[in-house]
Amino acid sequence: MRMIALIIIVLSGGLLLYATQDFPQWADPASPASLHLSPHYIQKSMEETSVPNLVTAVLADYRGFDTMFETTVIFCAGVACFMLLRISRQTPEDRYYRHISTGVTIHIKDGGKIPDKSKEFERIDTMWTPFDLVIKTVCRFLIPFIQLFALYVIAHGHHSPGGGFQGGVILGASIILLAISHNLRTATKRMNEKLIGLLCVTGVFIYAGTGALCLLIGLNFLDYSALASVLFLDPVSARSFGILIVEIGVGIAVMATMIWIYNNVSSAGKYDEGL
Amino acid sequence: MSQHYPALLVIVPLLSAFLISAAGWLNKRLCFPIAVAALSVACFSSVLLLFQVLDEKVVLYKLGGWSPPWGIAYSVDYLNGLVLVVVSVVALLNLIATQRNVEQEFSEKIGAFYTLYILFVTGLLGIVVTGDAFNLYVLLEIASLTGYGLIAMGENRAPLATLNYLYMGTIGASFYLLGIGYLYIVTGSLNMADISAILPSLYHSKTVLAAFVICIVGVWLKMAFFPLHAWLPNAYTYAPSAVSSLIAPLMTKVIIYVMIRLMLTVFTPKYIFSTLNVSDSIVWIAVIAIVMGAILALGQRNLKKMLAYIIVAEVGYMVGGAWLGNRAGMTGAILHIANDALMTLCVFLVVGNIVYKVKGYAFEDLKGLFRKMPFTMGAFVVGAMSIIGVPPTCGFFSKWYLISGAIQAGHYGFMVALLFSSLVNVILFFRVIEISYYEPFENHHGQESHPGKIAEAPLTMLVPLLIVAAGLVVVGVYTGDIVNHIIEFAIPKGIV
């Protein structure tokens, strides 16, 4: 069996090498890829979309339809993780609580619990992490700056590398950092599961909804120039702002999906109390 | 509005999937109606789109308003116009038929289930409608990812089967992407029509050859063509019944459409049939696929897995027909996409009904079911006749075209394989029918306290099933019209 696998790998590698013989030269300005479509993007993207970063122009406008579905792929991943991992009904379980000031741990059987708001007891389970002053303080200081930077990355995708995907990941990472440095329960208190699920869908809906709005106004799907009449702009600037709107949608969707997947995977779908 | 049908077809299900996901959090009862409404709109626009194609030959839709080589364009012609109708109709009928199964199996996560269901259909519709090779990959990702999620929700062994499917499917999709990347290096374009216009000067390029091989192997992996089929039987068997009756009829058929699209539109018939000299060997692989699929199906002791192996054989039919290189074979392959989708839906819906009532699909669970579920089993007989190829059901006609294609091409091996698999199908289905007709019903789950509880499935499950069964005959009767008005024009003039 190993032999067969080895033969297949060598054969496919050989095929790939064989194909490179007819490749254009490395960085050849006369290669088909740089002659056919690229000149149009390079020369026209500014006057057609008024986006200085032409990668963003191609990604979110010329081929914006692909990007919408890439965002949907991320959404799918979030929903699939939720569907596969989330355990909604749990059998009554034993719980452990620790009295914070004395350090005495009590064991409650058959699903009994101490009121959530209790300040004197903390629940001890797989999600419980011991208190660590340095980590918690550093993270508490860092998180706002991470989030600010994420917003910058989303908003600045027009002019510099960045955009919704990168910004959304950074934004999501800030909440995940909160969950790691404190515990999952602290993070879900800030953003509960329902909110995350709804944010996730809101993000993709903003993208696809913007497209559908263009269609309703009377142009083709995702033709942002239709937004000119809504945003009171000329059609070219409307394209630029249309891109910003969908980038914000992407950012929200990516952030929420990141957190959603982290929550489901890290707690094996149990969260805290069940739905 | 009529110029927007290609977009509406994909966008309405997409937006509805998001609404369903939100409804899953807010009010679960809304999920199913939104799903039905979305797929009804998709169905409606696909039918209108087909009529539009009959008038205008090709319907082009520029997404974002950008012209094709620079932006993404949807391009609907006779070939995908037909497949779009099949996909949306099958998905809608299955959605309605399996409502009860879904409630039974996913009561808590109904929102997530229908979100993935509708996104899966969106992905398939997007694959079929697009005229852009990379856009096809993105939608393939959506269809695959949601498919993995849906299949993994099945029985105990489903997650393992899904993992296997995930590895194989990911390799298949990556191969396709790699092939498209190679094509982009030498042509500089991603639009299918544009690529095929540039390719003739590159017919002897080694890169194009490698791109072709990689793309085709990639789609073979995704469609479970014989030596690459290992993921399919377990994945389709252990999936929840509502999911297997969605994915089994549609996924492999849509990927076969992708293969035919690559052959006819991207690489062009001249390249694949004249420049390359591979069609004969591929038909021989198809012969092996058909024979092995039939033999492996014989060895199964449960209905669902037997049907899964029949799909492996049917994939061989269509690949072989497409690669015969003549008009009759290609007609048979395209017609069989539609027919096989319908008959697979029919038999898998029957399995769904049986699982709903009997909670099992092993052969022993089928004993005496003709008495208990006469309509369900009646539909099963129609579906079985169609798969065997008995006139006037539609399965007969596509097999007829495939066999006459094989004779025209002088490929008697393929003809013998088709006849052999029909004979094996006779054995397979009559064995099932015999068990369920002659053997007395037993209470096999030790539920002696509830004797005679098994009865016919509820009407919401039965009516769509009977519609599908009637559809098999109707499509069979109107085969001539479908071939003369649609498929005839879907095949380029170059193929005789």
Interface residues (C-beta under 8 A of the other chain):
Chain A: L15 L16 Y18 A19 T20 Q21 D22 F23 P24 S31 P32 A33 S34 L35 H36 L37 S38 H40 Y41 D61 Y62 R63 G64 F65 D66 F69 E70 T72 V73 F75 C76 A77 V79 A80 F82 M83 L84 R86 S88 R89 K194 G197 L198 C200 V201 T202 V204 F205 A208 G209 G211 A212 L215 L219 N220 F221 L222 D223 Y224 S225 L275
Chain B: H4 A7 I11 L14 L15 F18 L19 S21 A22 G24 W25 Y61 K62 L63 G64 G65 W66 P69 W70 G71 I72 E108 K109 A112 F113 T115 L116 L119 G126 F134 N135 V138 L139 E141 I142 L145 T146 Y148 G149 A152 M153 P159 Y182 Y184 I185 V186 T187 G188 S189 I198 S205 K206 T207 V208 L209 A210 A211 V213 I214
